[in-house]
Amino acid sequence: MFYYLLKYVVLGPLLRLLFRPRIEGLEHVPDSGAAIIAGNHLSFSDHFLMPAILKRRITFLAKAEYFTGPGLKGRLTAAFFRSAGQIPVDRSGKEAGQAAIREGLGVLGKDELLGIYPEGTRSHDGRLYKGKVGVAVMALKSRAPVVPCAMIGTFEAQPPGKKIPTLHPVVIRFGEPLEFSRYLGMENEKAVLRAITDEIMYAILTLSQQEYVDQYAAVAKAEEAEARTRKSEKPEKGRTFRRSARD
């Protein structure tokens, strides 16, 4: 009930007014039955813009941190995300991927739309990163089609760290559904899962026209954070020289 209140009365009209998104290829989203909407992830706003423009309800797998904040604010945030159709998934530990797959298959088993970001996290620099194979496992086990989707302009409207989005043209573009029946029964073959995932990511790339990086986004973020730490810890040459001269 609250989902539709947000979609049609509260959040949906506001997002449409602010972003005025241009929608392309909406006819590729099935009117009924299970389907996976696999898209790039550029902004916190992505979680809400896509549900606002789709005719059907969509459920996203969201990071558990959105649901575990402390105090009244944390409880209100968790209630909001659940009402907005988000399912918490713990992304830490070895079982994180299996938990996400179980939750996703549960949604698809009810003939609903499942939203997923194969990159596993938001892009920190606007580029498209290597996809994780969980989307391929769900596609094979559920036999649901995968509809590629590109969010364009949301990174400029609300890049990481920006709480209040700015006005910027946004395009939400859907591609033709991808089906992988030729691989049925092969969900345990690593090479097959990689091939399916790469095909999905290529479809997203074609729609978004982003620069592609053949590396997981989380790894790239960690490497850049480590590089910044090393740089900040490195002493300035001039200061080192003057100090040694006084000694």
Helices and strands as residue ranges (DSSP letters): H 2-5, I 6-10, H 11-19, E 22-24, G 26-28, E 35-39, H 46-53, E 58-63, G 64-67, H 71-83, E 86-89, H 96-108, E 113-116, E 128-129, H 134-142, E 146-152, H 154-157, E 171-174, G 181-183, H 190-208, E 212-213, H 217-233, H 237-246
